[in-house]
Amino acid sequence: MTSLFATFSLDTLDGIALAVLIVMWAATGWLAEHPPASRPSVSALMATYRRDWMRQFVTRSPRIFDANIIDSLRQSTAFFASTSMIAIGGGVALIGNITTLEGLAQDLTLEPAGVRVELKIILVLLFLANALLKFVWAHRLFGYCAILMAAVPNDAADPLAYPRADQAAEINITAAKSFNRGLQSIYFALAAITWLLGPWSLIGATVVTCFVLLRREFASLSRKVMLAR
């Protein structure tokens, strides 16, 4: 048992790299969902547009356009959920083949310690598993949203019309948050793969991933377009 824990033990630099990955993953997601009031993120701006969508939806007739959008959103979540499941299956199969792992370690000029390489692949699988759970939940929430939308009266004078539209909007926003968290986990799973090349590669990939995500949330062209309300 002692030798097993010794094999799984992390070097100081590896531990720091892992901590940087986890902290920046959590911080990036939190900042995207809780941006400064003076500089809203794309996620926050899209939440406003989703509320506007549901209010416009009340008086739209027919509502085929809205149904197509919800169907498209559900298809997207289903696609990424399926992709995550395939990736998880491949990773689990790779972990089960110690010989392949040792050969991979040698090809990357790393120490041929199968358990250590397994640990690094498990980290990728954890991000993929989190992404899968988020995508599955987002898919279900978009389904809830579709039902709530069907319950919205098509008459603006009906006292239930706008309250139910607001409910549908909030469920839609919650689904989008879960979907975005799943995408974020996919990004960081890709960054985690670089741990096979060493801790410095993991730190560098983590920084690049955070830069890409934060730029898209706070400094992208799409954000500028959304701000022009």
N, C-alpha and C positions, 0 to 999 in steps of 0.2 A: 504493500500500500504506500509506503514511504517513497519507494522508487517511482511509483506512478505519479505522485504529486510532484516529485522532483522533475520528472519529464515534462509535466505540464507547466512548471514554473516559468514565469516571464522574466526576461532581463529588464533592468531599469528603463532602458530606452524603449523597449517594447511596451512596457506598462504606460510610459508617458504617451507614446503614440496612440495607444488604445484609449487612454483617458481623453486625449485631444479629440479623437474621433467622436466619442460619445457626447462630450460636452458641446462640441460644435454642431452635432446633429440635433441635439435638444435645443440649443440656443437659436439655430437658424429657423427651426419650425416655430418656436415661440415668437420670434421677432416678426415672422411673416404673418402670424395670426394676431399679434398685438403690436402693430406698428405705432410709431409716434403720431400724435394727432396732426402734427404739421407736415408729415410725409407719409400718407397712406400707402400701403403695399397694393400690389395687383390683386391679391386675395381679398383685401378689404374693399377695394373698388368694385370687384366683381360681386361682392355681397350686396352692394347697393344696387347694382344693375339687376341682380336676381329679384330683389324686392320690386323694382320697377317693372320687371317682366311679369310678375304675378298680378300686379295691379292693371297692367295693360291687358292681361289675359281675361279679365272679368268681362270686358265688353267685346272681345274678339269673337267673330262668328264667320265661318266655322272655326273650330279649334284644332284642326288637323296640323297646322304649323307647330303648335305647342306640343302636341302628342309626338310629332316626329323628333323634336328636340329632346324630349325626355327619353325616347327610345334610343336615340343616338348616344346619350349620356350613359344609359344602362349598357349598351353594347361596348362602350369604351371601358367601363369598369370590368365587364366580363372578360374582355380581351386581356387586360393587364392581370386579372386574377388567374387566368389560364396560363399566361406566360410565367407568372411567379411560381405556379405549381410545377410546371415543366422544369424550371431552373432549380427548384428545391429537389425534385427527383434526381436531376443530374448530379447535384452536389452530394446528396446522400449516397448515390451509387459510387461516386468518386471516393468518398470517405471509406467505403467498404472495401476498396482495393488498395491495400497498403503498398503493394509493389509499384503501382502507378504513381502513388504519392511520393514514394522515395525517388523514383525516376524523375518526377517533376522537380523535386528539390535539387537533385543533382544537375538537371538542365539549367536551373536558375542560379547555379553556383551557391546554393544554400546547403546547410548541413542536412544530410539525408536522415532526418528524424521524423518518421511518419506521424507520430503523435503531435508534434509541434505544427506540422503542416495541417493536420486534421483540425487543430484548434483554430487556425487561421481561416479554414474553410467553414468551420462552424459559425464563426462571426458573420460571414457572408450569408449563411443560411438563416441566421437570426434576423437579419435585416429583411431578407426575402420573405420569411414567415410573417414578420410584422406587416410588410407590404400586402401580402395575401389577405390577412385578416382585415386590413383597412379597405381593400378593394371589395371584398365580399360584403362588408358592412355598408359601404357606399352604394353598392348595387341594390341592396335591400332598401336603403333609405330613398333612393330614387324611385323605387317601386312604391313606397309609402307616399312619396310626393305625387306620383301619378294618380293615386287613389284620392288624395286630398284635392287635387285639381279637378278630378271628375265630380267632386262634391260641391264645387264652387258654383253657385247659381249664375246663369248667363244674363242676369238682370242687375244692373248697377244699383237699382232702387231697392233690391232685396237686402234687408238688414244683415243677412248672413254672408253676403257676397265678399265684401272686403275683409272682414275678420278671417274667413276661411282662406282667402287669397294670401293673407299675411301668414297664416299657419303653414300653408304650402311653401311659401318663400323661406321660412325658417328651417323647415325640413330640407329643402333644396340646398340651403347654405350649409347645413350640417353635413349633408352628403358630400358636398364639394370639399369641405374641410377634410373629411376622411379620405377622399380620393387624392387630395393634394399631399396628405401625409403618406399615403402609399407611394406616390411618385417620389417623394423625398427619400423614402427608405430605399427605393430602387437606385437613386443617385448615390446614396452612401454605401449601398452594397457594392456598386462598381468601384467606389473608392477603397472599400475594405479588401477587394481582391489584390490591390497593390501591396498589401502586407506580406504577400509571398516574396516580394522583392526586398523586404526589409522595413524596419521602422521608419526610416527617413522617407522612403517612398510613400508609406501610409500617411505620414504627416503632410507631405507635399500634396498628395491627392486629396486629402481632406480640406486643405486650404483652398485648392482650386475648385473643389466641389462647392464649398461655401460661397466663394466669390461668384460662381456661375449662378447659383440659386438666388443670392441676394441681389445680384445685378438684374436678374429677370423680375424680381419683385419690386425693386426700388429705382432702377435706372434704365429700364428697357423702353424701346419705342412703343410697344403696346401699352405701357403705362401712360405715356404721354398722350396717346390717342384717347384712352379712357378718361383722363383728367379733363379733356375738352368737352365738358358736359353742357 
